[in-house]
Amino acid sequence: MANEIIENNEKDFTHSWVNSSRFLFYLQVFCVLAFVLGGCYRLYNQRYKGHPTVEVQSSSEYKPVYK
């Protein structure tokens, strides 16, 4: 009976720091990757679309025209 308890403790998440640290590392990598990809997707959806037509004064052009 005591052997069963020891075997269960070895398989438990809180008692095995090797398994828990591996799990937490992969969880952290997944969260960072999801955050970066989500940010890239958000920037792609809100990108600048098009160039507006802007009126430029004739006196501030490359060859200015004065009245």
PDB file with SEQRES, HELIX, SHEET and CRYST1 records, atoms N, CA, C and O in Angstrom:
SEQRES   1 A   67  MET ALA ASN GLU ILE ILE GLU ASN ASN GLU LYS ASP PHE          
SEQRES   2 A   67  THR HIS SER TRP VAL ASN SER SER ARG PHE LEU PHE TYR          
SEQRES   3 A   67  LEU GLN VAL PHE CYS VAL LEU ALA PHE VAL LEU GLY GLY          
SEQRES   4 A   67  CYS TYR ARG LEU TYR ASN GLN ARG TYR LYS GLY HIS PRO          
SEQRES   5 A   67  THR VAL GLU VAL GLN SER SER SER GLU TYR LYS PRO VAL          
SEQRES   6 A   67  TYR LYS                                                      
HELIX    1 AA1 ALA A    2  LYS A   11  1                                  10    
HELIX    2 AA2 TRP A   17  ASN A   45  1                                  29    
HELIX    3 AA3 SER A   58  SER A   60  5                                   3    
CRYST1    1.000    1.000    1.000  90.00  90.00  90.00 P 1           1          
ATOM      1  N   MET A   1       0.811  -1.200   0.000  1.00  0.00           N  
ATOM      2  CA  MET A   1       0.000   0.000   0.000  1.00  0.00           C  
ATOM      3  C   MET A   1       0.856   1.266   0.000  1.00  0.00           C  
ATOM      4  O   MET A   1       0.515   2.250  -0.658  1.00  0.00           O  
ATOM      5  N   ALA A   2       1.949   1.240   0.727  1.00  0.00           N  
ATOM      6  CA  ALA A   2       2.829   2.409   0.795  1.00  0.00           C  
ATOM      7  C   ALA A   2       3.518   2.638  -0.543  1.00  0.00           C  
ATOM      8  O   ALA A   2       3.803   3.781  -0.898  1.00  0.00           O  
ATOM      9  N   ASN A   3       3.793   1.567  -1.295  1.00  0.00           N  
ATOM     10  CA  ASN A   3       4.437   1.709  -2.599  1.00  0.00           C  
ATOM     11  C   ASN A   3       3.540   2.431  -3.596  1.00  0.00           C  
ATOM     12  O   ASN A   3       4.021   3.194  -4.433  1.00  0.00           O  
ATOM     13  N   GLU A   4       2.251   2.192  -3.503  1.00  0.00           N  
ATOM     14  CA  GLU A   4       1.319   2.865  -4.407  1.00  0.00           C  
ATOM     15  C   GLU A   4       1.306   4.364  -4.166  1.00  0.00           C  
ATOM     16  O   GLU A   4       1.230   5.143  -5.116  1.00  0.00           O  
ATOM     17  N   ILE A   5       1.377   4.771  -2.931  1.00  0.00           N  
ATOM     18  CA  ILE A   5       1.364   6.198  -2.606  1.00  0.00           C  
ATOM     19  C   ILE A   5       2.639   6.856  -3.132  1.00  0.00           C  
ATOM     20  O   ILE A   5       2.585   7.961  -3.672  1.00  0.00           O  
ATOM     21  N   ILE A   6       3.774   6.197  -2.981  1.00  0.00           N  
ATOM     22  CA  ILE A   6       5.033   6.753  -3.468  1.00  0.00           C  
ATOM     23  C   ILE A   6       5.013   6.849  -4.992  1.00  0.00           C  
ATOM     24  O   ILE A   6       5.479   7.844  -5.547  1.00  0.00           O  
ATOM     25  N   GLU A   7       4.487   5.844  -5.672  1.00  0.00           N  
ATOM     26  CA  GLU A   7       4.413   5.877  -7.130  1.00  0.00           C  
ATOM     27  C   GLU A   7       3.494   6.995  -7.605  1.00  0.00           C  
ATOM     28  O   GLU A   7       3.786   7.653  -8.604  1.00  0.00           O  
ATOM     29  N   ASN A   8       2.404   7.213  -6.911  1.00  0.00           N  
ATOM     30  CA  ASN A   8       1.494   8.289  -7.296  1.00  0.00           C  
ATOM     31  C   ASN A   8       2.124   9.654  -7.059  1.00  0.00           C  
ATOM     32  O   ASN A   8       1.905  10.586  -7.833  1.00  0.00           O  
ATOM     33  N   ASN A   9       2.912   9.773  -5.983  1.00  0.00           N  
ATOM     34  CA  ASN A   9       3.567  11.050  -5.720  1.00  0.00           C  
ATOM     35  C   ASN A   9       4.623  11.362  -6.778  1.00  0.00           C  
ATOM     36  O   ASN A   9       4.835  12.528  -7.108  1.00  0.00           O  
ATOM     37  N   GLU A  10       5.285  10.340  -7.311  1.00  0.00           N  
ATOM     38  CA  GLU A  10       6.276  10.576  -8.349  1.00  0.00           C  
ATOM     39  C   GLU A  10       5.636  11.067  -9.640  1.00  0.00           C  
ATOM     40  O   GLU A  10       6.255  11.820 -10.392  1.00  0.00           O  
ATOM     41  N   LYS A  11       4.412  10.650  -9.902  1.00  0.00           N  
ATOM     42  CA  LYS A  11       3.718  11.057 -11.117  1.00  0.00           C  
ATOM     43  C   LYS A  11       2.954  12.367 -10.946  1.00  0.00           C  
ATOM     44  O   LYS A  11       2.467  12.931 -11.926  1.00  0.00           O  
ATOM     45  N   ASP A  12       2.844  12.856  -9.713  1.00  0.00           N  
ATOM     46  CA  ASP A  12       2.082  14.063  -9.442  1.00  0.00           C  
ATOM     47  C   ASP A  12       2.830  15.290  -9.968  1.00  0.00           C  
ATOM     48  O   ASP A  12       4.060  15.332  -9.951  1.00  0.00           O  
ATOM     49  N   PHE A  13       2.097  16.254 -10.420  1.00  0.00           N  
ATOM     50  CA  PHE A  13       2.675  17.470 -11.006  1.00  0.00           C  
ATOM     51  C   PHE A  13       3.470  18.252  -9.968  1.00  0.00           C  
ATOM     52  O   PHE A  13       4.543  18.772 -10.274  1.00  0.00           O  
ATOM     53  N   THR A  14       2.960  18.339  -8.756  1.00  0.00           N  
ATOM     54  CA  THR A  14       3.607  19.164  -7.734  1.00  0.00           C  
ATOM     55  C   THR A  14       4.821  18.500  -7.115  1.00  0.00           C  
ATOM     56  O   THR A  14       5.641  19.188  -6.507  1.00  0.00           O  
ATOM     57  N   HIS A  15       4.970  17.197  -7.244  1.00  0.00           N  
ATOM     58  CA  HIS A  15       6.089  16.498  -6.622  1.00  0.00           C  
ATOM     59  C   HIS A  15       7.258  16.269  -7.565  1.00  0.00           C  
ATOM     60  O   HIS A  15       8.357  15.967  -7.101  1.00  0.00           O  
ATOM     61  N   SER A  16       7.062  16.402  -8.864  1.00  0.00           N  
ATOM     62  CA  SER A  16       8.138  16.192  -9.816  1.00  0.00           C  
ATOM     63  C   SER A  16       8.496  17.522 -10.461  1.00  0.00           C  
ATOM     64  O   SER A  16       7.775  17.994 -11.340  1.00  0.00           O  
ATOM     65  N   TRP A  17       9.600  18.136 -10.037  1.00  0.00           N  
ATOM     66  CA  TRP A  17       9.965  19.452 -10.550  1.00  0.00           C  
ATOM     67  C   TRP A  17      10.437  19.371 -11.999  1.00  0.00           C  
ATOM     68  O   TRP A  17      10.381  20.371 -12.715  1.00  0.00           O  
ATOM     69  N   VAL A  18      10.901  18.207 -12.445  1.00  0.00           N  
ATOM     70  CA  VAL A  18      11.333  18.069 -13.834  1.00  0.00           C  
ATOM     71  C   VAL A  18      10.130  18.169 -14.766  1.00  0.00           C  
ATOM     72  O   VAL A  18      10.153  18.932 -15.732  1.00  0.00           O  
ATOM     73  N   ASN A  19       9.087  17.407 -14.481  1.00  0.00           N  
ATOM     74  CA  ASN A  19       7.884  17.451 -15.317  1.00  0.00           C  
ATOM     75  C   ASN A  19       7.191  18.804 -15.229  1.00  0.00           C  
ATOM     76  O   ASN A  19       6.708  19.329 -16.232  1.00  0.00           O  
ATOM     77  N   SER A  20       7.143  19.363 -14.026  1.00  0.00           N  
ATOM     78  CA  SER A  20       6.447  20.647 -13.878  1.00  0.00           C  
ATOM     79  C   SER A  20       7.214  21.768 -14.561  1.00  0.00           C  
ATOM     80  O   SER A  20       6.603  22.641 -15.177  1.00  0.00           O  
ATOM     81  N   SER A  21       8.551  21.764 -14.466  1.00  0.00           N  
ATOM     82  CA  SER A  21       9.309  22.836 -15.112  1.00  0.00           C  
ATOM     83  C   SER A  21       9.238  22.714 -16.626  1.00  0.00           C  
ATOM     84  O   SER A  21       9.193  23.727 -17.324  1.00  0.00           O  
ATOM     85  N   ARG A  22       9.226  21.499 -17.138  1.00  0.00           N  
ATOM     86  CA  ARG A  22       9.081  21.306 -18.589  1.00  0.00           C  
ATOM     87  C   ARG A  22       7.719  21.810 -19.043  1.00  0.00           C  
ATOM     88  O   ARG A  22       7.613  22.497 -20.058  1.00  0.00           O  
ATOM     89  N   PHE A  23       6.682  21.470 -18.294  1.00  0.00           N  
ATOM     90  CA  PHE A  23       5.331  21.918 -18.638  1.00  0.00           C  
ATOM     91  C   PHE A  23       5.235  23.435 -18.585  1.00  0.00           C  
ATOM     92  O   PHE A  23       4.669  24.052 -19.487  1.00  0.00           O  
ATOM     93  N   LEU A  24       5.780  24.039 -17.542  1.00  0.00           N  
ATOM     94  CA  LEU A  24       5.702  25.490 -17.413  1.00  0.00           C  
ATOM     95  C   LEU A  24       6.522  26.186 -18.496  1.00  0.00           C  
ATOM     96  O   LEU A  24       6.134  27.255 -18.966  1.00  0.00           O  
ATOM     97  N   PHE A  25       7.644  25.600 -18.898  1.00  0.00           N  
ATOM     98  CA  PHE A  25       8.444  26.184 -19.978  1.00  0.00           C  
ATOM     99  C   PHE A  25       7.658  26.181 -21.286  1.00  0.00           C  
ATOM    100  O   PHE A  25       7.594  27.198 -21.977  1.00  0.00           O  
ATOM    101  N   TYR A  26       7.057  25.032 -21.628  1.00  0.00           N  
ATOM    102  CA  TYR A  26       6.292  24.971 -22.869  1.00  0.00           C  
ATOM    103  C   TYR A  26       5.052  25.852 -22.806  1.00  0.00           C  
ATOM    104  O   TYR A  26       4.654  26.425 -23.820  1.00  0.00           O  
ATOM    105  N   LEU A  27       4.444  25.967 -21.651  1.00  0.00           N  
ATOM    106  CA  LEU A  27       3.295  26.856 -21.492  1.00  0.00           C  
ATOM    107  C   LEU A  27       3.721  28.304 -21.700  1.00  0.00           C  
ATOM    108  O   LEU A  27       3.009  29.076 -22.343  1.00  0.00           O  
ATOM    109  N   GLN A  28       4.873  28.672 -21.163  1.00  0.00           N  
ATOM    110  CA  GLN A  28       5.378  30.034 -21.335  1.00  0.00           C  
ATOM    111  C   GLN A  28       5.715  30.316 -22.796  1.00  0.00           C  
ATOM    112  O   GLN A  28       5.402  31.393 -23.303  1.00  0.00           O  
ATOM    113  N   VAL A  29       6.348  29.365 -23.477  1.00  0.00           N  
ATOM    114  CA  VAL A  29       6.672  29.541 -24.895  1.00  0.00           C  
ATOM    115  C   VAL A  29       5.395  29.688 -25.709  1.00  0.00           C  
ATOM    116  O   VAL A  29       5.320  30.541 -26.593  1.00  0.00           O  
ATOM    117  N   PHE A  30       4.393  28.869 -25.420  1.00  0.00           N  
ATOM    118  CA  PHE A  30       3.121  28.959 -26.140  1.00  0.00           C  
ATOM    119  C   PHE A  30       2.452  30.316 -25.908  1.00  0.00           C  
ATOM    120  O   PHE A  30       1.939  30.920 -26.850  1.00  0.00           O  
ATOM    121  N   CYS A  31       2.453  30.798 -24.665  1.00  0.00           N  
ATOM    122  CA  CYS A  31       1.809  32.088 -24.371  1.00  0.00           C  
ATOM    123  C   CYS A  31       2.529  33.240 -25.061  1.00  0.00           C  
ATOM    124  O   CYS A  31       1.875  34.134 -25.598  1.00  0.00           O  
ATOM    125  N   VAL A  32       3.851  33.240 -25.059  1.00  0.00           N  
ATOM    126  CA  VAL A  32       4.603  34.311 -25.724  1.00  0.00           C  
ATOM    127  C   VAL A  32       4.367  34.260 -27.229  1.00  0.00           C  
ATOM    128  O   VAL A  32       4.171  35.295 -27.866  1.00  0.00           O  
ATOM    129  N   LEU A  33       4.386  33.054 -27.795  1.00  0.00           N  
ATOM    130  CA  LEU A  33       4.150  32.912 -29.229  1.00  0.00           C  
ATOM    131  C   LEU A  33       2.737  33.360 -29.603  1.00  0.00           C  
ATOM    132  O   LEU A  33       2.551  34.033 -30.617  1.00  0.00           O  
ATOM    133  N   ALA A  34       1.742  32.995 -28.795  1.00  0.00           N  
ATOM    134  CA  ALA A  34       0.365  33.422 -29.060  1.00  0.00           C  
ATOM    135  C   ALA A  34       0.240  34.941 -28.952  1.00  0.00           C  
ATOM    136  O   ALA A  34      -0.475  35.560 -29.740  1.00  0.00           O  
ATOM    137  N   PHE A  35       0.927  35.543 -27.984  1.00  0.00           N  
ATOM    138  CA  PHE A  35       0.880  36.991 -27.815  1.00  0.00           C  
ATOM    139  C   PHE A  35       1.513  37.707 -29.008  1.00  0.00           C  
ATOM    140  O   PHE A  35       0.970  38.697 -29.497  1.00  0.00           O  
ATOM    141  N   VAL A  36       2.656  37.211 -29.476  1.00  0.00           N  
ATOM    142  CA  VAL A  36       3.337  37.841 -30.613  1.00  0.00           C  
ATOM    143  C   VAL A  36       2.519  37.685 -31.888  1.00  0.00           C  
ATOM    144  O   VAL A  36       2.345  38.647 -32.636  1.00  0.00           O  
ATOM    145  N   LEU A  37       2.019  36.488 -32.139  1.00  0.00           N  
ATOM    146  CA  LEU A  37       1.209  36.285 -33.349  1.00  0.00           C  
ATOM    147  C   LEU A  37      -0.092  37.081 -33.296  1.00  0.00           C  
ATOM    148  O   LEU A  37      -0.539  37.597 -34.320  1.00  0.00           O  
ATOM    149  N   GLY A  38      -0.698  37.186 -32.128  1.00  0.00           N  
ATOM    150  CA  GLY A  38      -1.907  37.998 -31.982  1.00  0.00           C  
ATOM    151  C   GLY A  38      -1.632  39.472 -32.238  1.00  0.00           C  
ATOM    152  O   GLY A  38      -2.441  40.160 -32.861  1.00  0.00           O  
ATOM    153  N   GLY A  39      -0.486  39.956 -31.757  1.00  0.00           N  
ATOM    154  CA  GLY A  39      -0.118  41.351 -32.006  1.00  0.00           C  
ATOM    155  C   GLY A  39       0.153  41.612 -33.471  1.00  0.00           C  
ATOM    156  O   GLY A  39      -0.240  42.651 -34.001  1.00  0.00           O  
ATOM    157  N   CYS A  40       0.824  40.676 -34.132  1.00  0.00           N  
ATOM    158  CA  CYS A  40       1.089  40.831 -35.570  1.00  0.00           C  
ATOM    159  C   CYS A  40      -0.217  40.825 -36.366  1.00  0.00           C  
ATOM    160  O   CYS A  40      -0.380  41.602 -37.307  1.00  0.00           O  
ATOM    161  N   TYR A  41      -1.130  39.959 -35.990  1.00  0.00           N  
ATOM    162  CA  TYR A  41      -2.426  39.894 -36.680  1.00  0.00           C  
ATOM    163  C   TYR A  41      -3.205  41.190 -36.483  1.00  0.00           C  
ATOM    164  O   TYR A  41      -3.841  41.686 -37.413  1.00  0.00           O  
ATOM    165  N   ARG A  42      -3.154  41.735 -35.269  1.00  0.00           N  
ATOM    166  CA  ARG A  42      -3.862  42.983 -34.975  1.00  0.00           C  
ATOM    167  C   ARG A  42      -3.252  44.144 -35.775  1.00  0.00           C  
ATOM    168  O   ARG A  42      -3.979  44.976 -36.318  1.00  0.00           O  
ATOM    169  N   LEU A  43      -1.922  44.196 -35.844  1.00  0.00           N  
ATOM    170  CA  LEU A  43      -1.278  45.250 -36.636  1.00  0.00           C  
ATOM    171  C   LEU A  43      -1.593  45.096 -38.112  1.00  0.00           C  
ATOM    172  O   LEU A  43      -1.761  46.094 -38.813  1.00  0.00           O  
ATOM    173  N   TYR A  44      -1.675  43.868 -38.596  1.00  0.00           N  
ATOM    174  CA  TYR A  44      -1.993  43.645 -40.006  1.00  0.00           C  
ATOM    175  C   TYR A  44      -3.411  44.109 -40.318  1.00  0.00           C  
ATOM    176  O   TYR A  44      -3.645  44.689 -41.378  1.00  0.00           O  
ATOM    177  N   ASN A  45      -4.356  43.869 -39.422  1.00  0.00           N  
ATOM    178  CA  ASN A  45      -5.740  44.284 -39.669  1.00  0.00           C  
ATOM    179  C   ASN A  45      -5.917  45.794 -39.584  1.00  0.00           C  
ATOM    180  O   ASN A  45      -6.810  46.341 -40.232  1.00  0.00           O  
ATOM    181  N   GLN A  46      -5.094  46.477 -38.804  1.00  0.00           N  
ATOM    182  CA  GLN A  46      -5.239  47.921 -38.644  1.00  0.00           C  
ATOM    183  C   GLN A  46      -4.163  48.683 -39.416  1.00  0.00           C  
ATOM    184  O   GLN A  46      -3.806  49.799 -39.039  1.00  0.00           O  
ATOM    185  N   ARG A  47      -3.652  48.098 -40.477  1.00  0.00           N  
ATOM    186  CA  ARG A  47      -2.603  48.754 -41.252  1.00  0.00           C  
ATOM    187  C   ARG A  47      -3.180  49.950 -42.013  1.00  0.00           C  
ATOM    188  O   ARG A  47      -4.394  50.087 -42.162  1.00  0.00           O  
ATOM    189  N   TYR A  48      -2.289  50.798 -42.483  1.00  0.00           N  
ATOM    190  CA  TYR A  48      -2.681  51.992 -43.231  1.00  0.00           C  
ATOM    191  C   TYR A  48      -3.084  51.578 -44.633  1.00  0.00           C  
ATOM    192  O   TYR A  48      -2.302  50.967 -45.362  1.00  0.00           O  
ATOM    193  N   LYS A  49      -4.293  51.910 -45.000  1.00  0.00           N  
ATOM    194  CA  LYS A  49      -4.835  51.489 -46.298  1.00  0.00           C  
ATOM    195  C   LYS A  49      -5.055  52.704 -47.185  1.00  0.00           C  
ATOM    196  O   LYS A  49      -6.056  53.406 -47.041  1.00  0.00           O  
ATOM    197  N   GLY A  50      -4.135  52.956 -48.094  1.00  0.00           N  
ATOM    198  CA  GLY A  50      -4.338  54.018 -49.081  1.00  0.00           C  
ATOM    199  C   GLY A  50      -3.660  55.318 -48.723  1.00  0.00           C  
ATOM    200  O   GLY A  50      -3.210  55.536 -47.598  1.00  0.00           O  
ATOM    201  N   HIS A  51      -3.605  56.169 -49.722  1.00  0.00           N  
ATOM    202  CA  HIS A  51      -3.007  57.483 -49.574  1.00  0.00           C  
ATOM    203  C   HIS A  51      -4.095  58.529 -49.824  1.00  0.00           C  
ATOM    204  O   HIS A  51      -4.712  58.533 -50.889  1.00  0.00           O  
ATOM    205  N   PRO A  52      -4.332  59.406 -48.867  1.00  0.00           N  
ATOM    206  CA  PRO A  52      -5.354  60.430 -49.076  1.00  0.00           C  
ATOM    207  C   PRO A  52      -4.842  61.515 -50.023  1.00  0.00           C  
ATOM    208  O   PRO A  52      -3.640  61.755 -50.132  1.00  0.00           O  
ATOM    209  N   THR A  53      -5.767  62.146 -50.687  1.00  0.00           N  
ATOM    210  CA  THR A  53      -5.393  63.268 -51.553  1.00  0.00           C  
ATOM    211  C   THR A  53      -5.341  64.523 -50.684  1.00  0.00           C  
ATOM    212  O   THR A  53      -6.334  64.921 -50.076  1.00  0.00           O  
ATOM    213  N   VAL A  54      -4.184  65.119 -50.643  1.00  0.00           N  
ATOM    214  CA  VAL A  54      -3.965  66.290 -49.798  1.00  0.00           C  
ATOM    215  C   VAL A  54      -3.686  67.486 -50.689  1.00  0.00           C  
ATOM    216  O   VAL A  54      -2.865  67.416 -51.603  1.00  0.00           O  
ATOM    217  N   GLU A  55      -4.372  68.577 -50.416  1.00  0.00           N  
ATOM    218  CA  GLU A  55      -4.131  69.806 -51.168  1.00  0.00           C  
ATOM    219  C   GLU A  55      -2.903  70.504 -50.607  1.00  0.00           C  
ATOM    220  O   GLU A  55      -2.820  70.789 -49.412  1.00  0.00           O  
ATOM    221  N   VAL A  56      -1.956  70.771 -51.490  1.00  0.00           N  
ATOM    222  CA  VAL A  56      -0.736  71.459 -51.097  1.00  0.00           C  
ATOM    223  C   VAL A  56      -0.794  72.861 -51.660  1.00  0.00           C  
ATOM    224  O   VAL A  56      -1.160  73.061 -52.818  1.00  0.00           O  
ATOM    225  N   GLN A  57      -0.433  73.832 -50.836  1.00  0.00           N  
ATOM    226  CA  GLN A  57      -0.430  75.215 -51.311  1.00  0.00           C  
ATOM    227  C   GLN A  57       0.598  75.363 -52.427  1.00  0.00           C  
ATOM    228  O   GLN A  57       1.674  74.767 -52.387  1.00  0.00           O  
ATOM    229  N   SER A  58       0.249  76.157 -53.403  1.00  0.00           N  
ATOM    230  CA  SER A  58       1.143  76.332 -54.557  1.00  0.00           C  
ATOM    231  C   SER A  58       2.450  77.021 -54.165  1.00  0.00           C  
ATOM    232  O   SER A  58       3.448  76.880 -54.872  1.00  0.00           O  
ATOM    233  N   SER A  59       2.467  77.754 -53.068  1.00  0.00           N  
ATOM    234  CA  SER A  59       3.693  78.441 -52.652  1.00  0.00           C  
ATOM    235  C   SER A  59       4.654  77.497 -51.920  1.00  0.00           C  
ATOM    236  O   SER A  59       5.802  77.871 -51.682  1.00  0.00           O  
ATOM    237  N   SER A  60       4.227  76.310 -51.565  1.00  0.00           N  
ATOM    238  CA  SER A  60       5.104  75.388 -50.841  1.00  0.00           C  
ATOM    239  C   SER A  60       5.502  74.179 -51.677  1.00  0.00           C  
ATOM    240  O   SER A  60       6.018  73.198 -51.142  1.00  0.00           O  
ATOM    241  N   GLU A  61       5.264  74.243 -52.989  1.00  0.00           N  
ATOM    242  CA  GLU A  61       5.666  73.140 -53.859  1.00  0.00           C  
ATOM    243  C   GLU A  61       7.151  73.248 -54.193  1.00  0.00           C  
ATOM    244  O   GLU A  61       7.827  74.188 -53.775  1.00  0.00           O  
ATOM    245  N   TYR A  62       7.654  72.258 -54.963  1.00  0.00           N  
ATOM    246  CA  TYR A  62       9.076  72.245 -55.334  1.00  0.00           C  
ATOM    247  C   TYR A  62       9.423  73.483 -56.156  1.00  0.00           C  
ATOM    248  O   TYR A  62      10.445  74.132 -55.932  1.00  0.00           O  
ATOM    249  N   LYS A  63       8.552  73.792 -57.108  1.00  0.00           N  
ATOM    250  CA  LYS A  63       8.690  75.029 -57.877  1.00  0.00           C  
ATOM    251  C   LYS A  63       7.503  75.911 -57.474  1.00  0.00           C  
ATOM    252  O   LYS A  63       6.420  75.792 -58.048  1.00  0.00           O  
ATOM    253  N   PRO A  64       7.697  76.771 -56.515  1.00  0.00           N  
ATOM    254  CA  PRO A  64       6.559  77.542 -55.998  1.00  0.00           C  
ATOM    255  C   PRO A  64       6.005  78.527 -57.031  1.00  0.00           C  
ATOM    256  O   PRO A  64       6.721  79.075 -57.869  1.00  0.00           O  
ATOM    257  N   VAL A  65       4.718  78.714 -56.923  1.00  0.00           N  
ATOM    258  CA  VAL A  65       4.020  79.674 -57.807  1.00  0.00           C  
ATOM    259  C   VAL A  65       3.456  80.748 -56.893  1.00  0.00           C  
ATOM    260  O   VAL A  65       2.642  80.470 -56.012  1.00  0.00           O  
ATOM    261  N   TYR A  66       3.898  81.980 -57.115  1.00  0.00           N  
ATOM    262  CA  TYR A  66       3.414  83.093 -56.316  1.00  0.00           C  
ATOM    263  C   TYR A  66       2.466  83.931 -57.148  1.00  0.00           C  
ATOM    264  O   TYR A  66       2.557  83.970 -58.375  1.00  0.00           O  
ATOM    265  N   LYS A  67       1.579  84.583 -56.478  1.00  0.00           N  
ATOM    266  CA  LYS A  67       0.604  85.458 -57.162  1.00  0.00           C  
ATOM    267  C   LYS A  67       1.149  86.853 -57.291  1.00  0.00           C  
ATOM    268  O   LYS A  67       0.478  87.730 -57.836  1.00  0.00           O  
TER     269      LYS A  67                                                      
END                                                                             
